[in-house]
């Protein structure tokens, strides 16, 4: 019994030590085993790529550096891209940061996205754009764009709800469904078929595709104590096969929307040109470094100078440097901006103020017709049909009253297209003239500031205001305006 108890205890102890890693292979051992088991294929990379495919977090960082000097011009360029992705129970979080520099010129794009079942939210750094806007406006600008909309931060936040996307999609299907093919030359069915065909390109992300090509040469070497370097040499037959497959898939996808593209790639001019360029190509080697013991990251490097030198020796001689590198790891932390300007709020303010501006326009039109219109009540629909009023987003049932007593006035009771009141009460043209100094507005001399903007917004009944509905109304108004302009132009 004691001996049995001893062996059971020893077994449990051994299992515990194994769980702690004390009996596990060391990183160096795993490197040696990987080199020993190498069979000339990419099979040793499967654990790494499987982890990438199944991961809920990843970071991709790539960089391109180039120096071009043809004896007349010298350009130093770099492109740096950072992408982080995290999937959680609450949604999918993504960060994009792109930095492009050519000599002293720089373009930088930085934004975040948060995607849930209900919405997609963007955080976009517009700091540099805001600076350029301020510079363009100048110190003597009539309107302080930033003060007007209380823009105080570089980042702006904008949320698009799923129900709004569905409403916009349904609207365009209903509005243009019958004429879609006539307008764009392609049917909705063709577009859906093209999107379905995009699955063809998934194979290019799989190791199996490249391993199946006999012309790919794979070598494996030790890199440091715990890493291995996979060298992949692609010769001309391999590259011809790869480009041929890509063109086959591109043609299959694009022919759903453009039947002028030849069925066979041999008859497709871009493919012919690519094959002519490949006549000078011999081979090129790429390098991928990873740690077999911890297959959660990799480093990829490729020197493009030899490739350019083969494809175009004359042009290649002008490059001093053409290097591409990428680092991928299966971990990421994303910190969303905590200080930002709410773009949805700004859109709300613009939309509400635009309703007031449109109401003033309606009342002004009526005032201009005071010699024609008798005192009394008119619907916008009546004024539109009988007097050619330009009606944009207000319901035809909205009422205009011409008051011609001791003090002339025009009153408006305006409604959304669903007959819901837009404002707290009917608007008086004379009151608006006094409140907003409309004479200065009509003479282009009105100074619009945030206080005035808030006064305009205060007229709108916020309980009846709906962001989605306002956006849809704007889309329909723009469509109606475009149609009217088309009818006016011979």
C-alpha positions, 0 to 999 in steps of 0.5 A, a space after each residue: 500500500 505504501 509503495 502504491 501510495 508512493 507511486 501515485 504521489 510520484 505520478 501526481 508530482 510528475 504531472 504537476 511538474 510537467 504542467 509547470 513546464 519543467 519537463 517540457 522541451 526548451 525553446 532551443 530543443 524545439 528549434 533543433 526538432 524543427 530543423 530535424 523534421 524539416 521536409 522542404 515544405 512550409 509545413 513547419 509554419 502551420 502552427 503559426 498560421 493556425 494561431 493567426 487564423 484563430 486569434 482574437 487579437 493581433 498586431 501587424 506593423 509593416 514598413 517600406 523604405 526607399 531611396 530613389 536617385 537618378 542623378 537629377 532628383 533624389 527622393 527619400 520615402 517611407 510608408 509605415 502602417 500599424 494595424 491592431 485588432 481585438 475581438 471581445 464579447 462586446 465587439 470588435 476593436 480595430 486601430 489603423 495608423 498610416 504614416 507616409 513620408 516623401 522627403 519633407 512631405 507627410 501624410 498621416 491617417 489615424 483612426 479606430 473602429 468599434 463594431 457591434 451588432 447595433 452599430 459601427 463607431 469611428 474615432 478619426 484624428 482630424 487634427 491636421 485637417 482642422 489646422 489646414 481649415 483654420 489656415 485656409 479660413 485665416 484670422 479674418 474669416 467671417 465664421 470661426 468653424 471651430 468655435 461655431 461647432 465647439 470643436 476642441 479635440 483632434 479626434 472626432 467620434 462618429 457612430 453609424 447605427 445598423 438601423 440607419 444603414 439598413 434604412 439607407 440600403 432599403 431606400 436605394 433598393 426601393 428608389 433605384 431597384 428598377 432603374 439600377 441596371 439602366 443607371 449603372 449598367 449592372 444589376 443587383 444580382 450581378 453585384 451580389 454574384 461578384 461579391 460571392 466570387 470574392 471568396 476565390 481570393 481566400 486561398 492566397 492566405 493559406 499555406 497550402 496554396 503556396 506549398 502546392 507549387 513545385 517551383 517554390 524552393 523553401 530552406 530553413 536555417 537557425 536564427 539565434 538560439 530560439 528562432 528559425 528563418 524560413 527562406 522562400 525562393 520564388 522563381 519565374 515559373 512559380 511567379 507566372 503561375 501565381 500571377 496567372 491564378 490571380 488574373 483568372 480570379 480577377 477576370 471571373 469576378 469582374 466579368 459579373 459587372 463588365 462583360 467586355 473583359 475577355 474570358 481568357 487571361 491570354 486575351 487580357 492586355 494587363 496580363 499580357 503586359 505583366 507576362 512581358 515584364 516577367 521575361 527578365 525575371 529569374 528568381 527572388 528570395 523572401 525571409 520569414 523569422 519566427 519562434 517555433 516554441 512560441 508561434 505567436 509572432 513572425 518577422 517578414 523581410 524582403 529586399 526589393 532591389 534585386 527584383 526591380 533590377 531584374 524586371 527593369 535594369 535601367 530603372 532599378 539602377 536609380 534605386 539605392 534602397 527598396 526594403 519591406 519588412 513586417 512584424 505580426 504578433 498575436 497580441 494587441 491592446 487598443 486604447 480608444 481616445 478619451 477626448 474627442 469631438 462628437 461628430 453626431 452632435 455636430 451633424 444634429 446641430 447642422 441638421 436642426 439649423 438647416 430646418 430653421 434655414 429651410 423654414 426661413 426660405 419657405 417664409 421668404 418665398 411666401 413674402 415675395 408672393 404677397 402681391 399674388 397671395 391673398 391673406 389666408 392659409 395655404 399648404 406647401 403642396 398647394 404653393 408648390 403645385 400652383 406657384 412653383 414653390 421650391 419645397 425640399 424636406 417639409 411635408 406638403 401638409 405644412 401650413 403657410 398663413 399670410 397675415 395682412 392686417 396692421 402688421 404684415 407677417 407670414 406664419 409657418 406651421 412646418 412638419 416632417 414628411 410623416 406630418 410630425 411637427 418640426 418646431 415647438 410652435 409656428 414660426 413668424 417671418 417678422 420675428 425671425 427677421 428680428 431674432 436673426 437679423 435676416 436683413 444682414 443675412 440676405 445681404 451676406 453681412 450676418 456674423 454667425 456664431 455659436 450663440 446664434 446657432 444655439 438660438 436656431 436649434 432651440 426652435 426645433 422640437 428635439 423630442 420629434 427630431 430623429 437623427 436617422 430620419 433627418 439623414 434620410 430626409 436629407 438624402 431624399 431632398 438632395 435626390 429631389 433637388 438633383 432631379 429638378 436641376 436635371 429637368 431645368 437644364 435642357 
